[in-house]
């Protein structure tokens, strides 16, 4: 099947996530028929195992979870970077790569089995409502957080703009839970931050590659250039711990600093799937030294 979405994996170069779109016809041949027959035999084996687990496992399993685990296992056997996204995961990925969504402005994490506020985005509804870092969220509306997976909890905090959700939190130093009603607003996740290191070096931090990244990078370069004036000696671009994101944005960011040459190529089993991306003339740094930090 052909994939309709290409993501960049920062840890390993280019990773491809497949969202099924349309079948690709294969040429019929004796070899192809034999391979197909072998595949169907293996699928029959899988069906037998699937039915045995459904019938005899000590607890009746969820059929959907069995199939999803089988799919994930199949893709994990290919390489560390291919993965399957169900509808919920795909929606969450779209929210992340758009760089804006209806929500509260909270970054959360799970620590020792509890949902904890890691950070807040300045100026967002959660920050204005008085939510603080290290608050423990116990309920979302009337639903206990313990009854939700992490993804379900995050999805429940997202929602249509101007709708309200009540958070129940526990805070260090408080004996009783605190109930905080918050109205969702458009949250813009900054993928680029910038500041001056000393008086003559512009520092640019790129946290992910979403739809806003290239435009934000251009603004960041303009800002630090305006702050330093003629004293600017160069730039540091920090990509450490960047989890990746949209390939087209990673290419665009690279192109911003390159005058020419191939940036990246992607290859498929069919020659027509091969793509090459080249830099266009124009260096955002205007020839000044550029240091890129990675891990």
JOPERA-V569318 format. One record per residue. N is the residue number from 1. RES is the residue in one letter. SS is DSSP state (A for helix, B for strand, O for the rest). PSI is psi as a letter, one per 20 degrees, with the letter a starting at -180 (999 if undefined). NEAR is the number of other C-alpha atoms within 10 Angstrom. Layout:
n:N res:RES ss:SS psi:PSI near:NEAR
n:N res:RES ss:SS psi:PSI near:NEAR
This chain:
n:1 res:X ss:O psi:q near:11
n:2 res:X ss:O psi:q near:13
n:3 res:X ss:B psi:q near:12
n:4 res:X ss:B psi:j near:12
n:5 res:X ss:B psi:p near:13
n:6 res:X ss:B psi:p near:17
n:7 res:X ss:B psi:q near:21
n:8 res:X ss:B psi:p near:23
n:9 res:X ss:B psi:o near:18
n:10 res:X ss:O psi:h near:20
n:11 res:X ss:O psi:h near:15
n:12 res:X ss:O psi:k near:10
n:13 res:X ss:B psi:d near:12
n:14 res:X ss:B psi:p near:16
n:15 res:X ss:B psi:q near:21
n:16 res:X ss:B psi:p near:17
n:17 res:X ss:B psi:p near:16
n:18 res:X ss:B psi:p near:17
n:19 res:X ss:B psi:o near:18
n:20 res:X ss:B psi:p near:12
n:21 res:X ss:O psi:g near:11
n:22 res:X ss:O psi:q near:10
n:23 res:X ss:O psi:q near:8
n:24 res:X ss:O psi:p near:8
n:25 res:X ss:O psi:p near:7
n:26 res:X ss:O psi:q near:7
n:27 res:X ss:O psi:p near:8
n:28 res:X ss:O psi:p near:8
n:29 res:X ss:O psi:r near:9
n:30 res:X ss:A psi:g near:9
n:31 res:X ss:A psi:g near:9
n:32 res:X ss:A psi:h near:12
n:33 res:X ss:A psi:g near:12
n:34 res:X ss:A psi:g near:11
n:35 res:X ss:A psi:h near:12
n:36 res:X ss:A psi:g near:12
n:37 res:X ss:A psi:g near:12
n:38 res:X ss:A psi:h near:12
n:39 res:X ss:A psi:g near:12
n:40 res:X ss:A psi:h near:12
n:41 res:X ss:A psi:g near:12
n:42 res:X ss:A psi:h near:12
n:43 res:X ss:A psi:h near:12
n:44 res:X ss:A psi:h near:12
n:45 res:X ss:A psi:g near:12
n:46 res:X ss:A psi:g near:13
n:47 res:X ss:A psi:g near:12
n:48 res:X ss:A psi:g near:12
n:49 res:X ss:A psi:g near:12
n:50 res:X ss:A psi:g near:15
n:51 res:X ss:A psi:h near:13
n:52 res:X ss:A psi:g near:11
n:53 res:X ss:A psi:g near:16
n:54 res:X ss:A psi:h near:16
n:55 res:X ss:A psi:h near:12
n:56 res:X ss:A psi:i near:10
n:57 res:X ss:O psi:q near:10
n:58 res:X ss:O psi:h near:8
n:59 res:X ss:O psi:q near:9
n:60 res:X ss:O psi:o near:10
n:61 res:X ss:O psi:r near:13
n:62 res:X ss:O psi:p near:9
n:63 res:X ss:A psi:g near:13
n:64 res:X ss:A psi:g near:9
n:65 res:X ss:A psi:h near:10
n:66 res:X ss:A psi:g near:14
n:67 res:X ss:A psi:g near:12
n:68 res:X ss:A psi:h near:14
n:69 res:X ss:A psi:h near:13
n:70 res:X ss:A psi:g near:14
n:71 res:X ss:A psi:g near:13
n:72 res:X ss:A psi:h near:15
n:73 res:X ss:A psi:h near:13
n:74 res:X ss:A psi:g near:14
n:75 res:X ss:A psi:h near:15
n:76 res:X ss:A psi:h near:14
n:77 res:X ss:O psi:i near:9
n:78 res:X ss:O psi:g near:10
n:79 res:X ss:O psi:r near:10
n:80 res:X ss:O psi:i near:10
n:81 res:X ss:O psi:i near:17
n:82 res:X ss:O psi:p near:15
n:83 res:X ss:O psi:r near:18
n:84 res:X ss:O psi:p near:19
n:85 res:X ss:O psi:p near:15
n:86 res:X ss:O psi:a near:9
n:87 res:X ss:A psi:g near:10
n:88 res:X ss:A psi:g near:12
n:89 res:X ss:A psi:h near:13
n:90 res:X ss:A psi:g near:13
n:91 res:X ss:A psi:g near:12
n:92 res:X ss:A psi:h near:16
n:93 res:X ss:A psi:g near:13
n:94 res:X ss:A psi:g near:15
n:95 res:X ss:A psi:g near:16
n:96 res:X ss:A psi:g near:19
n:97 res:X ss:A psi:h near:21
n:98 res:X ss:A psi:h near:16
n:99 res:X ss:O psi:j near:18
n:100 res:X ss:B psi:q near:18
n:101 res:X ss:B psi:r near:21
n:102 res:X ss:B psi:p near:19
n:103 res:X ss:B psi:b near:28
n:104 res:X ss:O psi:h near:26
n:105 res:X ss:O psi:k near:26
n:106 res:X ss:B psi:p near:23
n:107 res:X ss:B psi:p near:13
n:108 res:X ss:B psi:r near:20
n:109 res:X ss:B psi:r near:17
n:110 res:X ss:B psi:p near:12
n:111 res:X ss:B psi:p near:11
n:112 res:X ss:O psi:k near:7
n:113 res:X ss:O psi:j near:8
n:114 res:X ss:B psi:q near:14
n:115 res:X ss:B psi:o near:22
n:116 res:X ss:B psi:q near:22
n:117 res:X ss:B psi:o near:20
n:118 res:X ss:B psi:g near:16
n:119 res:X ss:B psi:r near:17
n:120 res:X ss:B psi:q near:19
n:121 res:X ss:O psi:p near:16
n:122 res:X ss:O psi:p near:11
n:123 res:X ss:O psi:j near:11
n:124 res:X ss:O psi:r near:19
n:125 res:X ss:A psi:h near:22
n:126 res:X ss:A psi:g near:23
n:127 res:X ss:A psi:g near:18
n:128 res:X ss:A psi:h near:14
n:129 res:X ss:A psi:i near:14
n:130 res:X ss:O psi:j near:10
n:131 res:X ss:O psi:q near:23
n:132 res:X ss:O psi:q near:18
n:133 res:X ss:O psi:q near:16
n:134 res:X ss:O psi:i near:16
n:135 res:X ss:O psi:q near:19
n:136 res:X ss:B psi:p near:24
n:137 res:X ss:B psi:p near:24
n:138 res:X ss:B psi:h near:21
n:139 res:X ss:B psi:q near:21
n:140 res:X ss:B psi:o near:20
n:141 res:X ss:O psi:c near:17
n:142 res:X ss:O psi:j near:11
n:143 res:X ss:B psi:p near:14
n:144 res:X ss:B psi:p near:13
n:145 res:X ss:A psi:h near:18
n:146 res:X ss:A psi:h near:14
n:147 res:X ss:A psi:i near:10
n:148 res:X ss:O psi:q near:14
n:149 res:X ss:O psi:r near:11
n:150 res:X ss:A psi:g near:16
n:151 res:X ss:A psi:h near:11
n:152 res:X ss:A psi:h near:13
n:153 res:X ss:A psi:g near:20
n:154 res:X ss:A psi:g near:18
n:155 res:X ss:A psi:h near:15
n:156 res:X ss:A psi:h near:15
n:157 res:X ss:A psi:h near:21
n:158 res:X ss:O psi:r near:22
n:159 res:X ss:O psi:a near:19
n:160 res:X ss:O psi:q near:14
n:161 res:X ss:O psi:q near:15
n:162 res:X ss:O psi:j near:13
n:163 res:X ss:O psi:q near:13
n:164 res:X ss:B psi:q near:17
n:165 res:X ss:B psi:q near:20
n:166 res:X ss:B psi:p near:15
n:167 res:X ss:B psi:p near:22
n:168 res:X ss:B psi:p near:21
n:169 res:X ss:B psi:q near:22
n:170 res:X ss:B psi:p near:18
n:171 res:X ss:O psi:p near:16
n:172 res:X ss:O psi:p near:8
n:173 res:X ss:O psi:i near:6
n:174 res:X ss:O psi:p near:9
n:175 res:X ss:O psi:h near:8
n:176 res:X ss:O psi:q near:9
n:177 res:X ss:O psi:q near:15
n:178 res:X ss:B psi:p near:16
n:179 res:X ss:B psi:p near:16
n:180 res:X ss:B psi:o near:15
n:181 res:X ss:B psi:p near:16
n:182 res:X ss:B psi:p near:22
n:183 res:X ss:B psi:p near:19
n:184 res:X ss:O psi:q near:23
n:185 res:X ss:B psi:r near:22
n:186 res:X ss:B psi:p near:18
n:187 res:X ss:B psi:p near:20
n:188 res:X ss:B psi:p near:17
n:189 res:X ss:O psi:o near:19
n:190 res:X ss:O psi:p near:16
n:191 res:X ss:O psi:i near:20
n:192 res:X ss:B psi:p near:23
n:193 res:X ss:B psi:q near:15
n:194 res:X ss:B psi:q near:20
n:195 res:X ss:B psi:r near:15
n:196 res:X ss:B psi:p near:18
n:197 res:X ss:B psi:o near:13
n:198 res:X ss:O psi:b near:10
n:199 res:X ss:O psi:i near:13
n:200 res:X ss:O psi:j near:18
n:201 res:X ss:B psi:p near:20
n:202 res:X ss:B psi:p near:24
n:203 res:X ss:B psi:p near:20
n:204 res:X ss:B psi:p near:22
n:205 res:X ss:B psi:p near:20
n:206 res:X ss:B psi:o near:22
n:207 res:X ss:O psi:h near:20
n:208 res:X ss:O psi:r near:27
n:209 res:X ss:B psi:n near:30
n:210 res:X ss:O psi:a near:25
n:211 res:X ss:O psi:i near:19
n:212 res:X ss:O psi:i near:19
n:213 res:X ss:A psi:g near:24
n:214 res:X ss:A psi:g near:23
n:215 res:X ss:A psi:g near:13
n:216 res:X ss:A psi:h near:17
n:217 res:X ss:A psi:g near:22
n:218 res:X ss:A psi:g near:14
n:219 res:X ss:A psi:h near:15
n:220 res:X ss:A psi:g near:20
n:221 res:X ss:A psi:g near:19
n:222 res:X ss:A psi:g near:13
n:223 res:X ss:A psi:g near:16
n:224 res:X ss:A psi:h near:22
n:225 res:X ss:A psi:h near:21
n:226 res:X ss:A psi:h near:11
n:227 res:X ss:A psi:h near:16
n:228 res:X ss:A psi:h near:16
n:229 res:X ss:A psi:c near:12
n:230 res:X ss:A psi:i near:9
n:231 res:X ss:A psi:i near:11
n:232 res:X ss:O psi:p near:18
n:233 res:X ss:O psi:h near:16
n:234 res:X ss:B psi:a near:17
n:235 res:X ss:B psi:q near:22
n:236 res:X ss:B psi:p near:18
n:237 res:X ss:B psi:o near:18
n:238 res:X ss:B psi:o near:20
n:239 res:X ss:O psi:j near:18
n:240 res:X ss:O psi:p near:16
n:241 res:X ss:O psi:j near:14
n:242 res:X ss:O psi:o near:18
n:243 res:X ss:O psi:i near:13
n:244 res:X ss:B psi:b near:24
n:245 res:X ss:B psi:c near:22
n:246 res:X ss:B psi:p near:20
n:247 res:X ss:A psi:g near:21
n:248 res:X ss:A psi:h near:17
n:249 res:X ss:A psi:h near:22
n:250 res:X ss:A psi:h near:22
n:251 res:X ss:A psi:g near:18
n:252 res:X ss:A psi:g near:19
n:253 res:X ss:A psi:g near:19
n:254 res:X ss:A psi:g near:17
n:255 res:X ss:A psi:h near:23
n:256 res:X ss:A psi:h near:19
n:257 res:X ss:A psi:j near:19
n:258 res:X ss:O psi:q near:21
n:259 res:X ss:O psi:h near:15
n:260 res:X ss:O psi:r near:13
n:261 res:X ss:O psi:r near:12
n:262 res:X ss:B psi:p near:12
n:263 res:X ss:B psi:g near:15
n:264 res:X ss:B psi:q near:16
n:265 res:X ss:B psi:q near:11
n:266 res:X ss:B psi:q near:13
n:267 res:X ss:O psi:q near:11
n:268 res:X ss:O psi:r near:10
n:269 res:X ss:O psi:h near:7
n:270 res:X ss:O psi:p near:7
n:271 res:X ss:A psi:h near:8
n:272 res:X ss:A psi:i near:8
n:273 res:X ss:A psi:i near:10
n:274 res:X ss:O psi:p near:11
n:275 res:X ss:B psi:q near:11
n:276 res:X ss:B psi:p near:10
n:277 res:X ss:B psi:p near:15
n:278 res:X ss:B psi:q near:16
n:279 res:X ss:O psi:q near:19
n:280 res:X ss:O psi:q near:15
n:281 res:X ss:O psi:q near:13
n:282 res:X ss:O psi:o near:14
n:283 res:X ss:O psi:o near:16
n:284 res:X ss:O psi:h near:17
n:285 res:X ss:O psi:i near:17
n:286 res:X ss:O psi:l near:10
n:287 res:X ss:O psi:i near:12
n:288 res:X ss:O psi:q near:12
n:289 res:X ss:B psi:q near:11
n:290 res:X ss:B psi:p near:15
n:291 res:X ss:B psi:p near:11
n:292 res:X ss:B psi:p near:12
n:293 res:X ss:B psi:p near:12
n:294 res:X ss:O psi:r near:12
n:295 res:X ss:O psi:999 near:9
